[in-house]
């Protein structure tokens, strides 16, 4: 598998796991993924997969990506963690 394929595999797994966690949580969980959130996240993931820095592993890139894209995973993260340069630069 290429790094790009590994990244997409990890992101897909994390997005699915996160969605299941949110769907099975208590009714008070306010942040839920709907269809369009998933489509947007996966579209951005495809683009991001082509920009992973050489010195960043696929797993670490997926962790940064999901921490940036999935609202419920942002708790306690600083601004630099939320917006890594490789994700925000086009």
Backbone bond lengths (Angstrom), bond angles and torsions (degrees), N, CA, C in turn:
res aa  C-N    CA-C-N  psi(-1)  N-CA   C-N-CA  omega(-1)  CA-C   N-CA-C  phi
1 X - - - 1.457 - - 1.520 110.06 -
2 X 1.294 115.99 139.88 1.457 119.74 174.95 1.530 109.16 -77.65
3 X 1.316 116.31 166.19 1.457 120.14 176.51 1.524 110.29 -58.77
4 X 1.324 116.75 -40.03 1.463 121.40 179.22 1.532 110.57 -61.25
5 X 1.303 117.29 -45.37 1.469 121.32 178.45 1.521 111.19 -64.62
6 X 1.333 116.81 -41.77 1.463 120.56 177.78 1.527 110.52 -60.91
7 X 1.329 116.37 -45.24 1.455 121.57 179.71 1.526 110.32 -58.28
8 X 1.321 116.88 -50.30 1.465 120.41 -178.23 1.528 111.21 -63.28
9 X 1.306 117.67 -36.69 1.469 121.87 177.35 1.527 110.24 -63.28
10 X 1.328 116.75 -46.49 1.462 120.57 -179.37 1.531 110.53 -66.66
11 X 1.333 117.46 -44.74 1.468 120.48 179.49 1.529 109.72 -60.49
12 X 1.315 117.48 -46.19 1.462 120.67 179.40 1.522 110.59 -57.69
13 X 1.306 116.79 -45.57 1.456 120.82 179.91 1.525 111.30 -63.08
14 X 1.340 116.86 -43.72 1.460 119.94 179.88 1.518 112.39 -66.08
15 X 1.330 117.42 -40.86 1.466 120.77 179.09 1.535 110.00 -63.79
16 X 1.313 117.32 -44.13 1.466 120.39 178.78 1.521 111.94 -64.52
17 X 1.328 116.28 -44.54 1.458 120.46 178.66 1.514 110.96 -61.88
18 X 1.326 116.74 -43.61 1.453 121.47 179.88 1.531 110.47 -63.47
19 X 1.329 117.20 -42.64 1.460 120.86 179.91 1.529 111.14 -63.48
20 X 1.312 116.62 -41.60 1.468 120.48 178.08 1.522 110.15 -63.50
21 X 1.321 116.23 -43.79 1.467 120.77 178.83 1.525 110.55 -59.52
22 X 1.323 116.94 -45.97 1.460 120.67 179.80 1.527 111.62 -66.14
23 X 1.317 116.74 -40.01 1.464 120.73 -177.68 1.521 112.39 -68.76
24 X 1.311 116.99 -29.20 1.461 120.04 -177.74 1.523 112.18 -98.57
25 X 1.321 117.07 2.31 1.459 121.14 179.71 1.514 111.79 -76.37
26 X 1.299 115.33 -175.84 1.460 120.97 -179.09 1.526 110.40 -70.06
27 X 1.322 117.06 156.36 1.474 120.34 178.62 1.531 112.68 -60.34
28 X 1.314 117.58 -17.90 1.462 119.84 -179.67 1.527 112.58 -78.59
29 X 1.343 116.79 -8.39 1.465 119.20 175.69 1.517 108.71 -64.08
30 X 1.333 116.56 117.86 1.466 119.81 -174.87 1.515 112.91 -93.52
31 X 1.307 118.04 -22.60 1.461 119.83 -175.39 1.513 109.35 -98.78
32 X 1.279 115.27 102.58 1.459 121.41 -179.84 1.518 109.75 -120.51
33 X 1.301 115.00 145.82 1.461 119.69 176.24 1.517 109.03 -85.88
34 X 1.306 117.45 130.60 1.450 119.43 170.65 1.531 108.06 -106.60
35 X 1.298 115.74 -179.76 1.456 121.32 -175.28 1.527 111.97 -54.37
36 X 1.335 116.99 -46.18 1.457 120.59 -176.05 1.525 112.15 -69.40
37 X 1.320 116.87 -31.47 1.462 119.94 174.84 1.528 110.04 -63.37
38 X 1.315 116.28 -42.59 1.469 120.67 -179.23 1.531 109.89 -66.66
39 X 1.331 117.13 -44.91 1.476 120.31 179.20 1.522 110.05 -60.27
40 X 1.324 117.13 -45.72 1.465 120.86 179.14 1.528 110.97 -62.00
41 X 1.309 117.02 -46.77 1.469 120.93 -179.28 1.521 110.91 -60.07
42 X 1.324 118.12 -44.34 1.451 120.73 -178.26 1.529 111.47 -71.39
43 X 1.333 118.08 -32.97 1.467 121.02 176.25 1.525 110.21 -65.12
44 X 1.321 116.28 -44.14 1.460 120.71 177.81 1.531 109.56 -66.02
45 X 1.337 117.34 -36.30 1.471 120.97 178.73 1.528 111.17 -61.97
46 X 1.317 116.98 -40.96 1.469 119.95 178.36 1.524 111.02 -60.26
47 X 1.319 116.15 -44.13 1.460 120.23 178.55 1.532 110.85 -66.45
48 X 1.332 116.01 -45.44 1.470 120.57 -178.53 1.527 111.83 -63.00
49 X 1.318 116.56 -32.00 1.469 119.83 -177.88 1.520 112.41 -62.15
50 X 1.321 116.44 -21.81 1.471 120.76 179.17 1.521 112.69 -88.41
51 X 1.343 117.20 -5.09 1.465 120.61 -175.79 1.530 113.18 -119.11
52 X 1.314 118.39 14.65 1.469 120.71 -179.32 1.522 108.57 -65.91
53 X 1.343 117.17 124.82 1.466 119.65 179.00 1.537 111.53 -61.29
54 X 1.309 116.24 148.35 1.462 121.42 -178.94 1.523 112.66 -58.13
55 X 1.334 116.78 -32.83 1.459 120.09 -175.74 1.531 113.34 -88.79
56 X 1.336 118.25 8.82 1.455 122.70 -179.62 1.521 108.57 -115.00
57 X 1.335 116.63 127.76 1.466 119.29 179.29 1.520 110.02 -71.05
58 X 1.319 116.19 161.56 1.464 120.97 178.94 1.522 110.60 -61.49
59 X 1.322 116.89 -40.16 1.467 121.03 179.61 1.514 112.60 -64.81
60 X 1.337 116.26 -44.61 1.466 119.98 178.74 1.532 110.57 -66.74
61 X 1.331 116.72 -37.54 1.461 120.30 177.95 1.524 110.36 -64.59
62 X 1.314 117.32 -42.01 1.464 121.43 178.48 1.527 110.58 -64.48
63 X 1.318 117.17 -38.79 1.466 121.39 177.58 1.525 110.44 -62.22
64 X 1.323 116.91 -46.70 1.465 121.10 178.51 1.526 110.63 -63.67
65 X 1.320 116.40 -42.63 1.453 121.08 -178.92 1.528 110.88 -61.94
66 X 1.320 116.97 -50.56 1.466 120.32 -177.53 1.521 111.37 -66.85
67 X 1.328 117.28 -36.77 1.457 119.71 175.86 1.518 111.77 -62.97
68 X 1.318 115.87 -30.07 1.465 121.19 179.00 1.528 111.89 -81.77
69 X 1.315 117.66 -38.06 1.466 121.31 -171.41 1.527 114.98 -92.35
70 X 1.312 118.17 -29.53 1.464 120.67 -174.40 1.527 109.71 -98.25
71 X 1.327 115.66 109.73 1.469 122.24 -173.07 1.520 113.93 -49.67
72 X 1.312 117.33 -44.95 1.458 119.39 -174.55 1.527 113.54 -71.89
73 X 1.320 117.41 -9.18 1.465 120.60 178.10 1.523 112.34 -96.97
74 X 1.318 117.42 1.29 1.465 121.56 -176.06 1.519 114.37 -85.61
75 X 1.292 118.96 -8.42 1.464 122.08 -175.00 1.521 111.06 -57.26
76 X 1.329 115.35 126.08 1.456 121.24 175.46 1.514 115.52 78.77
77 X 1.324 118.73 6.60 1.456 120.41 -179.98 1.521 109.83 -91.15
78 X 1.335 115.00 141.89 1.462 119.01 177.71 1.528 110.57 -81.08
79 X 1.325 115.88 168.71 1.466 121.45 -175.13 1.539 112.04 -59.07
80 X 1.329 117.60 -39.26 1.466 120.82 -178.72 1.522 110.97 -65.11
81 X 1.342 116.56 -39.20 1.458 120.45 178.73 1.521 110.61 -67.83
82 X 1.339 116.13 -35.40 1.457 119.91 -177.89 1.525 112.97 -71.81
83 X 1.298 117.34 -27.47 1.465 120.31 -175.37 1.528 112.27 -130.62
84 X 1.333 117.66 66.15 1.456 118.32 177.87 1.530 110.56 -60.00
85 X 1.317 116.31 141.91 1.470 121.45 -176.27 1.520 112.85 -53.38
86 X 1.313 117.79 -41.34 1.455 120.16 -175.51 1.533 111.63 -65.58
87 X 1.327 118.18 -22.11 1.466 120.35 177.22 1.523 112.61 -87.21
88 X 1.317 116.86 -30.24 1.453 119.34 -173.54 1.528 112.38 -92.57
89 X 1.316 118.47 -21.89 1.464 121.57 178.98 1.517 109.64 -80.22
90 X 1.287 115.68 133.95 1.471 120.10 178.24 1.506 109.05 -96.58
